Amino acid sequence: MKKFFSALLILISVCTPAFAEKLIEETAKIAIMDLGTHESAVPFDINIFNAGKASSEYLIQRLFQVGKFNIMDRTLVEEKIQAAQLNTTGLIDPDTAKKIGELLDADYLVYGNVNDVTLSETGGSTAGVGVDISKITVKAHIIVRVMEVSTGRIISAAKGEGKSRGSFVRIKGTPITTLEIGRSKVTQDSVHNALQQAAFQTVDTLIQRLY
């Protein structure tokens, strides 16, 4: 029995490092790029600007909360990239990634896209004569990749989903343009809430896969 446990301990010690190995060391420098948006990813009836930039901010926020990574200062990253006139939004090819990495002295890049933002509306409740409150559900999906700059190798990827609910007041006889303005104000908040949830879930998934 003693020999059995000794052999078991040896087996565990040999196998454990393979599963416990960190894909990214905590001292490595990581640069977060602005996320891109696929064409037609955001419906025309959602008035949302800078969805990609907002999503990258949420990624950074969550990564700082986790506290496992050496995240480069966003302002410094933006200044250097703008000076070099490099395109760093959305998908990045290996050659561009290498240029960005050398420019920023970064070890890894996190980049990707706001894959889609969808809007659904359900029948509302009557709040008064001629007044109807409609319910809105916004869903957002984010896909990101982690690239090792020195090799151009994708070491991990993750997808996150966020969902947010809101409402807007529909008044009978109100001009449609006024209605759309009111609706957009509601969905802007809902979209940002959905993007934040999607970004947070994406980071949490990456943490599980990288550690």
N, C-alpha and C positions, 0 to 999 in steps of 0.2 A: 504493500500500500504506500509506503514512504517513497519507493522508487517511482510509483505511478504519479504522485503529487509533484515530485521533483521534475519528472518529464513534462507534466502539465504546465508547470511554471516556466520551464524553458520554452515551451511552445508558445505560451502567452507573450513572453518577452520578445520572441522573434516576430510574432504576428502583429503585436500592438502598434509599433512605430509606423507601419504601413497605413494603418487607419487613423492614427493620431497626428500624422505629419501635417504641418501647416503648409498650405500652398503659397501663402504670402507671409513673410516675416513682418512683425509689427514695426520694424524700423524702416521698411521700404517706403519710398515716396509714391503717393498715389494722386493722380490728377483726375478730377471729375470734369468731363466735357458736357456742354449743353446738349440735351437730348434733341433729336430731330422729330419731325412729325411726318408720317406717311401722307401722301396725297389722298384727300378725301377722308382722312382719319377723323377729322372733327366736322360734324354736320354744320351746314350753313346757318341753322337756326340757333347755334350756340355762339354767343359773342364772347370769345375768349382769346386773349392775346398772350404771346410768349409762354405757351403751354410747355414747350420744351425747356426753356430756361427755368420756369417755376418748378418743373419736375426735378431738374438737377439740383436746385436749392433744397428740395425736400430730401433728395438722396444724401446730400451733404449733412443736413440736419440730423438724419437718422444715423449716419455713420459716426458723427461726433457723439451722439448719445450712446452708441455701442462702445466707443472708446478703444477699439482694437487696431485702428489704422492711423498712419501718419498722413493726414490729408493736407494737400498743398493749399495755400491761401488762394481763394478764388479771385480776388482782385489782382494779385500778382500774375496768376495764370492768364486772365483776360488781357492784361496789359501786354504781356509778352507775345501772346497769340495775335493780337491786333497789330502789333508792330511788325510781326513777320508775315501778316496777311495770309494766314493759313485757315483753311476751312476745317472746323472741328465740330460741326453740328451733325448729329445723326451718325450714320455708318462711316467708319474711317478705314481706309485701306492700309495694309501693313507699311507701305512706304511712307505715307503721311504720318502714321503713328510713330514711326521711328524718328522722323523729323521733329514731331511734337515732343517726344521723349527727350531727345537731345537738347532741344530748346529749353525745356522746363527742368531738365535734369531729373526726370521722373522715371520710376521703375515700372509703373503700371498705369494704364489708362482705363477709366470706366466710361463707357459711351453706349449709346443705343437710341431708341426711339419711343415716343408715345405712340403705341401701336394703333390704338383706336379709342375714341370717346363716343359712347352711344347714349341716346336720350330716348326715354320712353315716358309716355303720359297716360295716366289712368283717369277715369271719370272722377270728377270732384264732387264735393258736397255743396249744397246750397247754403250760402251765408246770409242771404236776404233776398228781397225781391230784385230780380235781374242781376244778381251777383252769384258767381260760381267760383269755388276754390278748387283748382286742379292740382293733382299730385304729379310730381316729376321724379323720375329715378335716373340718375346719371351713373354710368359705368365707365371706368377708364382702365386701360391695360398698358403697362410699361414693360419693355424688354431691354435688358442691358447686358453687356458683355464686359469681361475683364481681360485686357490684353497685356501680356508681358512684352514690354517695349523692345528689349534686346533681341527677342526671337520672332516677334510678331505672332506668337502663339496665343490662342484664346484658352485661358486656363479655367474659366468658369463663365456661366451665363445663367440668367434667372428672369422670370416673368412675374409681375405682380399685378393684382387686381384691386381696384378700389370702387366703392359704391357709396353714393350719397343721395339723400332724398330731400326734396324741397317742394315748394308750392308757389303758385302765383294766382292772383285774383283776376278772373275774367269777368268783365262787366259788359252786359249785353248792350249793343249799340255803340261800343267804343271802337274807334277806328283801328284797323288791324296794325298800323304802324305803331300806335301807342301801346297796343297789346304786346307787340314784339319787344319793344324797349323794356317794358316791365318784366317780361319773361326772361330776357337776357340778363337783367340784373340779378334775378334769382339764380339762373343757371350758372352764372360766373362763379358765385360762391360754391354752388354744388359741384362744379367741375373741379375747382381747386381742392375741395375736400376729397373728392374721388382720386385726384392725382396724388395727393399727399398719402392717402391710404395705400395706393398702388406702389408708390415709391418706398414706403416703409416696409411693405410686404416683400418687395424685391430685395431690399437690403437684408432683411431677416433670412430670406432664402439663401442669399449669397453667403451669409455668415455660416449657415449650416453646412454649406458645400465646401467652403474654404477652410473650415476648422473642424 
